Amino acid sequence: MEFAGAQVSAATGAMESALGKLAALLPDENEESGDLESLKAELEAVHALLKSTSEADDPDERARRWMKEVREFSYDVDDGLDDLMLPAGDGSGSRPDGLAGKFKIWLRETTARRRTGEEISASNSMSKASIEVEDPRDCYLYRETPELVVGVDGPSAELVKMLGKGGGEDASMQLQQLKCPSHLKTVSDMILQKCGGLPLAIIAVSELLAANTHEHQWEQAHNSIRHGLGTNPAVERIMRVLLLGYSDLTPCLKSCLLYLSIFPEGYAIKKEHLVLRWIAEGFICEEHGYNLYESGERCFNELINRNLIQPGEINEFGDVETCRVHGIILDFIVSISKEVDFGTLLGIPGLNPEPENKVRRLSLQEGSDIPKDLILCNARSLTVVGNHVKMPSLLDFRHLRILDFEGSSELEDHHLADIGNLFHLKYLRLKYSRITKLPEQIAELRYLESLDICGNITTIEIPSAINQLKRLTRLVVSDDTILPDEIGGVKALQVLEGINVNMQSTNFVRQLGQLSNLKKLSISFINYYAGDNWKENQEEMVSTICRLGKANLHILHIKINEGADEIFEESWCPAPHSLRELVIEVGIVSRVPRWIGSLVNLQKLVILMWDVGQEDVLILGGLPVLRHLCLTALTVGSKDERLKISRSHGFPSLSHFKIGGEECALGLNFEAGSIPKLQKLELEFDAEETLSLTNGNFNFSIEHLSCLTSTSVRCTYEESIPPTLEAAMERAINAHPKHPTLVWIK
């Protein structure tokens, strides 16, 4: 059965998910229908009370205790319904004996909780006073204070303005540049380092220390940050403002933010993994016009925009690939998570779980061990990060949705022996483990949607039973993985990454063409793995891509260690017209393949070339919806003639253009009217090579790019930027009517 839109949240637990499953059961006519209808009605009433109580500004102790009990109850009901609805033979069977009795017990408990909730709601309504409370954020951000920071002479109003816009990094730099008494300079720098560019932290600490020049009080504030929440006025102010910001979040964003508490401090969290886990947890529901993953990405971006998570790695298209959680934010969300029993963390000094609480999300970090009195059977996710962790038995985790081993080199085959009992598992990831073979029992994981075994220490053998995973939509492997020929049976597959074509059988490559739902394919041609059938595989792979390109294939990444021209000179007919993103990594081509010019839906392109000529520009300029273009090359243009890009070349939609390379000799000239919508230009080149190619003329005529807003120059040079280059770029920026920003990157 499918439950579209079923949700889980930090505020209401699994209430919406349980209600969706009850609704799916109701059409069945049986003797339990009356109890089911009553149970659903009571749960709906409790759900409404839970939502309203959770949105209250400051619920009292009785209300908080009631909310926690109701959330726990909702998880228990949801787990019970999951067991009930497993297909026969999956451990519970359908309609087990005593089911009617279970419904009656749930109904009785729900009715009692509904009555208590109504009493709490009535009590809150009577005692609520219409008093307007000052928002501490207004006080911090907009108070007109002549001196924000003690003993500092400078534009404090500008600093407040920066902080109000979320410009923590800019504000930190500004604060460091302001004149501060010498005896406070060292501790001031230490405070800023601990605040780490977090705007609210800088504001709160600055406000606290205003009109105070005693060094020991500044040192006390420094020592308090990140230790003992609420024990120091500076920390208390920070937490109070963070709590207000947290209260403003939607239930979905609250859950997504709290989920980050399970990762260690400083950990680089990959966006793709995070969003997939949010989805498997049930935090994300589809929005109109977006699929589940896109809705999850929107949540991720919203948390970045609110300065609640910090962007990390950025890919070639300007998209954030990883994020980190600021230490102060991490302290805050760990505190909230513990309060509402959202997640259980082991391996963090000073943070001990409550033994009477049921574990819903368990994070085992470096050197941790599970206490014997911890209740694990209700856990929905198990995350193991780092080594020296005592591996638990999977038999203890029958309700797991997520199993993620990251950096667990102690994980071996016997640890997965009971994986077939994880009937509800949706997400499985193994990284840096010593697993050599996935057990045949994996076929029992009929709800599994994502399987990621990339980056393992050993080569993992995948059994042919994988073709029984009818819901598997994502499979990521390493380039030394051999997959079974039966891959064509995994019809739901939408993402397939890490396939080394030269390691597979020709029949496997042929079977790939049957995956008509495939949207993203990442493959490599690595010759030192090649068998006798490498040429046949190469031809068959091109044919398969063209076949998939008539269906749903939107993203294609290809890695080639040698012989790229030979592969791209194959007959790519018909061209894969469905492609929206094409990334050619490592392999270098002599010219842009002509068939690329027919990809009318292509929006993003990365290609590596020996040199870029006018014919290449003609082909690429004709792509009607190309928005991002990354051309890495050794040479652009020649001594005889620069590469000219003019209005006639097209590029009607291009907004982001990166060209050149670390060793590139860049002879490039933009003519008037060229690339009419270009906003971001990235130039990368070797200063000496370019100097030689252009006879010392570094003028690229960027003033002709009418919509340009930002330019970055990454230049390889011996000691300092050549004066002629710096002068040429400054002249071009000054001559441009929009005066785009110019950033130098070494």
Secondary structure in CASP SS format (residue, H / E / C, confidence):
PFRMAT SS
TARGET T0000
AUTHOR 0000-0000-0000
METHOD secondary structure of the structure
MODEL  1
M C 1.00
E C 1.00
F C 1.00
A C 1.00
G C 1.00
A C 1.00
Q C 1.00
V C 1.00
S E 1.00
A C 1.00
A C 1.00
T C 1.00
G E 1.00
A C 1.00
M H 1.00
E H 1.00
S H 1.00
A H 1.00
L H 1.00
G H 1.00
K H 1.00
L H 1.00
A H 1.00
A H 1.00
L H 1.00
L C 1.00
P C 1.00
D C 1.00
E C 1.00
N C 1.00
E C 1.00
E C 1.00
S H 1.00
G H 1.00
D H 1.00
L H 1.00
E H 1.00
S H 1.00
L H 1.00
K H 1.00
A H 1.00
E H 1.00
L H 1.00
E H 1.00
A H 1.00
V H 1.00
H H 1.00
A H 1.00
L H 1.00
L H 1.00
K H 1.00
S H 1.00
T H 1.00
S H 1.00
E C 1.00
A C 1.00
D C 1.00
D C 1.00
P C 1.00
D C 1.00
E H 1.00
R H 1.00
A H 1.00
R H 1.00
R H 1.00
W H 1.00
M H 1.00
K H 1.00
E H 1.00
V H 1.00
R H 1.00
E H 1.00
F H 1.00
S H 1.00
Y H 1.00
D H 1.00
V H 1.00
D H 1.00
D H 1.00
G H 1.00
L H 1.00
D H 1.00
D H 1.00
L H 1.00
M C 1.00
L C 1.00
P C 1.00
A C 1.00
G C 1.00
D C 1.00
G C 1.00
S C 1.00
G C 1.00
S C 1.00
R C 1.00
P C 1.00
D C 1.00
G C 1.00
L H 1.00
A H 1.00
G H 1.00
K H 1.00
F H 1.00
K H 1.00
I H 1.00
W H 1.00
L H 1.00
R H 1.00
E H 1.00
T H 1.00
T H 1.00
A H 1.00
R H 1.00
R H 1.00
R H 1.00
T H 1.00
G H 1.00
E H 1.00
E H 1.00
I H 1.00
S H 1.00
A H 1.00
S H 1.00
N H 1.00
S H 1.00
M H 1.00
S H 1.00
K C 1.00
A C 1.00
S C 1.00
I C 1.00
E C 1.00
V C 1.00
E C 1.00
D C 1.00
P H 1.00
R H 1.00
D H 1.00
C H 1.00
Y H 1.00
L H 1.00
Y H 1.00
R C 1.00
E C 1.00
T C 1.00
P C 1.00
E C 1.00
L C 1.00
V C 1.00
V C 1.00
G C 1.00
V C 1.00
D E 1.00
G C 1.00
P C 1.00
S H 1.00
A H 1.00
E H 1.00
L H 1.00
V H 1.00
K H 1.00
M H 1.00
L H 1.00
G H 1.00
K C 1.00
G C 1.00
G C 1.00
G H 1.00
E H 1.00
D H 1.00
A H 1.00
S H 1.00
M H 1.00
Q H 1.00
L H 1.00
Q H 1.00
Q H 1.00
L C 1.00
K E 1.00
C C 1.00
P C 1.00
S H 1.00
H H 1.00
L H 1.00
K H 1.00
T H 1.00
V H 1.00
S H 1.00
D H 1.00
M H 1.00
I H 1.00
L H 1.00
Q H 1.00
K H 1.00
C H 1.00
G C 1.00
G C 1.00
L C 1.00
P H 1.00
L H 1.00
A H 1.00
I H 1.00
I H 1.00
A H 1.00
V H 1.00
S H 1.00
E H 1.00
L H 1.00
L H 1.00
A C 1.00
A C 1.00
N C 1.00
T C 1.00
H C 1.00
E H 1.00
H H 1.00
Q H 1.00
W H 1.00
E H 1.00
Q H 1.00
A H 1.00
H H 1.00
N H 1.00
S H 1.00
I C 1.00
R C 1.00
H C 1.00
G C 1.00
L C 1.00
G C 1.00
T C 1.00
N C 1.00
P H 1.00
A H 1.00
V H 1.00
E H 1.00
R H 1.00
I H 1.00
M H 1.00
R H 1.00
V H 1.00
L H 1.00
L H 1.00
L H 1.00
G H 1.00
Y H 1.00
S H 1.00
D C 1.00
L C 1.00
T C 1.00
P H 1.00
C H 1.00
L H 1.00
K H 1.00
S H 1.00
C H 1.00
L H 1.00
L H 1.00
Y H 1.00
L H 1.00
S H 1.00
I H 1.00
F C 1.00
P C 1.00
E C 1.00
G C 1.00
Y C 1.00
A C 1.00
I E 1.00
K E 1.00
K H 1.00
E H 1.00
H H 1.00
L H 1.00
V H 1.00
L H 1.00
R H 1.00
W H 1.00
I H 1.00
A H 1.00
E H 1.00
G C 1.00
F C 1.00
I C 1.00
C C 1.00
E C 1.00
E C 1.00
H C 1.00
G C 1.00
Y C 1.00
N C 1.00
L H 1.00
Y H 1.00
E H 1.00
S H 1.00
G H 1.00
E H 1.00
R H 1.00
C H 1.00
F H 1.00
N H 1.00
E H 1.00
L H 1.00
I H 1.00
N H 1.00
R C 1.00
N C 1.00
L C 1.00
I C 1.00
Q E 1.00
P E 1.00
G C 1.00
E C 1.00
I E 1.00
N C 1.00
E C 1.00
F C 1.00
G C 1.00
D C 1.00
V E 1.00
E C 1.00
T E 1.00
C E 1.00
R E 1.00
V C 1.00
H C 1.00
G H 1.00
I H 1.00
I H 1.00
L H 1.00
D H 1.00
F H 1.00
I H 1.00
V H 1.00
S H 1.00
I H 1.00
S H 1.00
K H 1.00
E H 1.00
V C 1.00
D C 1.00
F C 1.00
G C 1.00
T E 1.00
L E 1.00
L E 1.00
G C 1.00
I C 1.00
P C 1.00
G C 1.00
L C 1.00
N C 1.00
P C 1.00
E C 1.00
P C 1.00
E C 1.00
N C 1.00
K E 1.00
V C 1.00
R C 1.00
R E 1.00
L E 1.00
S E 1.00
L E 1.00
Q C 1.00
E C 1.00
G C 1.00
S C 1.00
D C 1.00
I C 1.00
P C 1.00
K C 1.00
D C 1.00
L C 1.00
I E 1.00
L C 1.00
C C 1.00
N C 1.00
A C 1.00
R C 1.00
S E 1.00
L E 1.00
T E 1.00
V E 1.00
V E 1.00
G C 1.00
N C 1.00
H C 1.00
V C 1.00
K C 1.00
M C 1.00
P C 1.00
S C 1.00
L H 1.00
L H 1.00
D H 1.00
F C 1.00
R C 1.00
H C 1.00
L C 1.00
R C 1.00
I E 1.00
L E 1.00
D E 1.00
F E 1.00
E E 1.00
G C 1.00
S C 1.00
S C 1.00
E C 1.00
L C 1.00
E C 1.00
D H 1.00
H H 1.00
H H 1.00
L H 1.00
A C 1.00
D C 1.00
I H 1.00
G H 1.00
N H 1.00
L C 1.00
F C 1.00
H C 1.00
L C 1.00
K C 1.00
Y E 1.00
L E 1.00
R E 1.00
L E 1.00
K E 1.00
Y C 1.00
S C 1.00
R C 1.00
I C 1.00
T C 1.00
K E 1.00
L C 1.00
P C 1.00
E H 1.00
Q H 1.00
I H 1.00
A H 1.00
E H 1.00
L C 1.00
R C 1.00
Y C 1.00
L C 1.00
E C 1.00
S E 1.00
L E 1.00
D E 1.00
I C 1.00
C C 1.00
G C 1.00
N C 1.00
I C 1.00
T C 1.00
T C 1.00
I C 1.00
E E 1.00
I C 1.00
P C 1.00
S H 1.00
A H 1.00
I H 1.00
N H 1.00
Q H 1.00
L C 1.00
K C 1.00
R C 1.00
L C 1.00
T C 1.00
R E 1.00
L E 1.00
V E 1.00
V C 1.00
S C 1.00
D C 1.00
D C 1.00
T C 1.00
I C 1.00
L C 1.00
P C 1.00
D H 1.00
E H 1.00
I H 1.00
G H 1.00
G H 1.00
V C 1.00
K C 1.00
A C 1.00
L C 1.00
Q C 1.00
V E 1.00
L E 1.00
E E 1.00
G E 1.00
I E 1.00
N E 1.00
V H 1.00
N H 1.00
M H 1.00
Q C 1.00
S C 1.00
T H 1.00
N H 1.00
F H 1.00
V H 1.00
R H 1.00
Q H 1.00
L H 1.00
G C 1.00
Q C 1.00
L C 1.00
S C 1.00
N C 1.00
L C 1.00
K C 1.00
K E 1.00
L E 1.00
S E 1.00
I E 1.00
S E 1.00
F E 1.00
I C 1.00
N H 1.00
Y H 1.00
Y H 1.00
A C 1.00
G C 1.00
D C 1.00
N C 1.00
W H 1.00
K H 1.00
E H 1.00
N H 1.00
Q H 1.00
E H 1.00
E H 1.00
M H 1.00
V H 1.00
S H 1.00
T H 1.00
I H 1.00
C H 1.00
R H 1.00
L H 1.00
G C 1.00
K C 1.00
A C 1.00
N C 1.00
L C 1.00
H C 1.00
I E 1.00
L E 1.00
H E 1.00
I E 1.00
K E 1.00
I E 1.00
N C 1.00
E C 1.00
G C 1.00
A H 1.00
D H 1.00
E H 1.00
I H 1.00
F H 1.00
E C 1.00
E C 1.00
S C 1.00
W C 1.00
C C 1.00
P C 1.00
A C 1.00
P C 1.00
H C 1.00
S C 1.00
L C 1.00
R C 1.00
E E 1.00
L E 1.00
V E 1.00
I E 1.00
E E 1.00
V C 1.00
G C 1.00
I C 1.00
V E 1.00
S C 1.00
R C 1.00
V C 1.00
P C 1.00
R H 1.00
W H 1.00
I H 1.00
G H 1.00
S H 1.00
L C 1.00
V C 1.00
N C 1.00
L C 1.00
Q C 1.00
K E 1.00
L E 1.00
V E 1.00
I E 1.00
L E 1.00
M E 1.00
W E 1.00
D E 1.00
V E 1.00
G C 1.00
Q H 1.00
E H 1.00
D H 1.00
V H 1.00
L H 1.00
I H 1.00
L H 1.00
G H 1.00
G C 1.00
L C 1.00
P C 1.00
V C 1.00
L C 1.00
R C 1.00
H E 1.00
L E 1.00
C E 1.00
L E 1.00
T E 1.00
A E 1.00
L E 1.00
T E 1.00
V E 1.00
G C 1.00
S C 1.00
K C 1.00
D C 1.00
E C 1.00
R C 1.00
L E 1.00
K E 1.00
I E 1.00
S C 1.00
R H 1.00
S H 1.00
H H 1.00
G C 1.00
F C 1.00
P C 1.00
S C 1.00
L C 1.00
S C 1.00
H E 1.00
F E 1.00
K E 1.00
I E 1.00
G E 1.00
G C 1.00
E C 1.00
E C 1.00
C C 1.00
A E 1.00
L E 1.00
G C 1.00
L E 1.00
N E 1.00
F E 1.00
E C 1.00
A C 1.00
G C 1.00
S C 1.00
I C 1.00
P C 1.00
K C 1.00
L C 1.00
Q C 1.00
K E 1.00
L E 1.00
E E 1.00
L E 1.00
E E 1.00
F E 1.00
D E 1.00
A H 1.00
E H 1.00
E H 1.00
T H 1.00
L H 1.00
S H 1.00
L H 1.00
T H 1.00
N C 1.00
G C 1.00
N C 1.00
F C 1.00
N C 1.00
F C 1.00
S C 1.00
I H 1.00
E H 1.00
H H 1.00
L C 1.00
S C 1.00
C C 1.00
L C 1.00
T C 1.00
S E 1.00
T E 1.00
S E 1.00
V E 1.00
R E 1.00
C E 1.00
T E 1.00
Y C 1.00
E C 1.00
E C 1.00
S C 1.00
I C 1.00
P C 1.00
P H 1.00
T H 1.00
L H 1.00
E H 1.00
A H 1.00
A H 1.00
M H 1.00
E H 1.00
R H 1.00
A H 1.00
I H 1.00
N H 1.00
A H 1.00
H C 1.00
P C 1.00
K C 1.00
H C 1.00
P C 1.00
T E 1.00
L E 1.00
V E 1.00
W E 1.00
I E 1.00
K C 1.00
END
